[in-house]
Amino acid sequence: MTTVLSLLGRFAVEQPARRPTVWVPWGKATEAPGESGLTALACAALAGPENFRVGHRRSVITVDVSLPDRGALAALRRMLAARRTQLLGDRVWQAERAIHLAAWGEACVDDLPSPTMAMALTDEQILCRAREIADCVRDGGVRDSPPDPLDWRGGLYYGVGNQQRLTVGVRVPWPGPLDVGVVASHLGRVGAPGALVSTLAQRQVPYYAAAAAPVWEHATPCLGLGLSTTAEHVVALLETVREVLRTLYIPAYRLPFLQASAALHEAIHPSTGPFDQLGNGPTPATGAPAVAVVGRLREQTVTEMRAALHDW
């Protein structure tokens, strides 16, 4: 008899090779006053704009680095500053920055320099930091574990925006025992609805989007939820998410199917970036969920939203 699991077992999925990376001991918190954006500029000069990620006290970069020509730095400044300006208008990036602030109290995803920041840094500052980073990369980088840890904070971040359609993010530290990818498959991934969408439908809560995903940040596995709705339904949406997570139960017989679903999702939507699952050994994290809402809300709705999250 052919089953879904046996059918999946016939396909050997070869994941794309991830580019080797190392950690280096520079990040947002190590930059001196007047040096904001220096780590990003130096890493981009060494490895290109897509091949690094700035963290709090540590950053990660691909091992294929080369010192830049001084003449290329002006164009690099303009490119990174323009990219930052473009991201400021991106709804997904705004939500990611907001949820990171709520979760960790830091906006590590917000490290690209503005035009003013970029122009304030001299060529020599960028080249000096680039040489330091290149030397560290050649020596194998920083090997302590876990890299770039931060204490989980949690709480609510509300960012006022012009959009009537709200972007809502929820993030929860997930130390176990169930694999976070399996839990995300149970709740529902992009293109594969699950328990979350079913519960929203049962409660007749209008929404535009609702999906879960495993996320690794600061060496900690987290469950991430991305949602969207209108202002009049945001409280009901968050109350439903709270209830779904509180009553989360996955019968043992469903685990093989969810594990296969998680593997299939990764095969169809592979994480080809070099910076996925950065931790060398996740640190346990517990605490209140992080919730971020970007959009326009009445003050009464904000009060109701805070009340819904108070006893989460």
Rosetta blueprint (number, residue, H / E / L):
1 M L
2 T L
3 T L
4 V H
5 L H
6 S H
7 L H
8 L H
9 G H
10 R L
11 F L
12 A L
13 V L
14 E L
15 Q L
16 P L
17 A L
18 R L
19 R L
20 P L
21 T E
22 V E
23 W E
24 V E
25 P L
26 W L
27 G L
28 K H
29 A H
30 T H
31 E L
32 A L
33 P L
34 G L
35 E L
36 S L
37 G L
38 L H
39 T H
40 A H
41 L H
42 A H
43 C H
44 A H
45 A H
46 L H
47 A H
48 G L
49 P L
50 E L
51 N L
52 F E
53 R E
54 V E
55 G L
56 H L
57 R L
58 R L
59 S E
60 V E
61 I E
62 T E
63 V L
64 D L
65 V L
66 S L
67 L L
68 P L
69 D L
70 R H
71 G H
72 A H
73 L H
74 A H
75 A H
76 L H
77 R H
78 R H
79 M H
80 L H
81 A H
82 A H
83 R H
84 R H
85 T H
86 Q H
87 L H
88 L H
89 G L
90 D L
91 R H
92 V H
93 W H
94 Q H
95 A H
96 E H
97 R H
98 A H
99 I H
100 H H
101 L H
102 A H
103 A H
104 W H
105 G L
106 E L
107 A L
108 C L
109 V L
110 D L
111 D L
112 L L
113 P L
114 S L
115 P H
116 T H
117 M H
118 A H
119 M H
120 A H
121 L L
122 T L
123 D H
124 E H
125 Q H
126 I H
127 L H
128 C H
129 R H
130 A H
131 R H
132 E H
133 I H
134 A H
135 D H
136 C H
137 V H
138 R H
139 D L
140 G L
141 G L
142 V E
143 R L
144 D L
145 S L
146 P L
147 P L
148 D L
149 P L
150 L L
151 D L
152 W L
153 R L
154 G L
155 G E
156 L E
157 Y E
158 Y E
159 G E
160 V E
161 G L
162 N L
163 Q L
164 Q L
165 R E
166 L E
167 T E
168 V E
169 G E
170 V E
171 R E
172 V E
173 P E
174 W L
175 P L
176 G L
177 P L
178 L L
179 D L
180 V H
181 G H
182 V H
183 V H
184 A H
185 S H
186 H H
187 L H
188 G E
189 R E
190 V L
191 G L
192 A E
193 P E
194 G L
195 A H
196 L H
197 V H
198 S H
199 T H
200 L H
201 A H
202 Q H
203 R L
204 Q L
205 V L
206 P L
207 Y L
208 Y L
209 A E
210 A E
211 A E
212 A E
213 A E
214 P E
215 V E
216 W E
217 E E
218 H L
219 A L
220 T E
221 P E
222 C E
223 L E
224 G E
225 L E
226 G E
227 L E
228 S E
229 T E
230 T E
231 A H
232 E H
233 H H
234 V H
235 V H
236 A H
237 L H
238 L H
239 E H
240 T H
241 V H
242 R H
243 E H
244 V H
245 L H
246 R H
247 T L
248 L L
249 Y L
250 I L
251 P L
252 A H
253 Y H
254 R H
255 L H
256 P H
257 F H
258 L H
259 Q H
260 A H
261 S H
262 A H
263 A H
264 L H
265 H H
266 E H
267 A H
268 I H
269 H L
270 P L
271 S L
272 T L
273 G L
274 P L
275 F L
276 D L
277 Q L
278 L L
279 G L
280 N L
281 G L
282 P L
283 T L
284 P L
285 A L
286 T L
287 G L
288 A L
289 P L
290 A E
291 V E
292 A E
293 V E
294 V E
295 G E
296 R L
297 L L
298 R L
299 E H
300 Q H
301 T H
302 V H
303 T H
304 E H
305 M H
306 R H
307 A H
308 A H
309 L H
310 H H
311 D L
312 W L
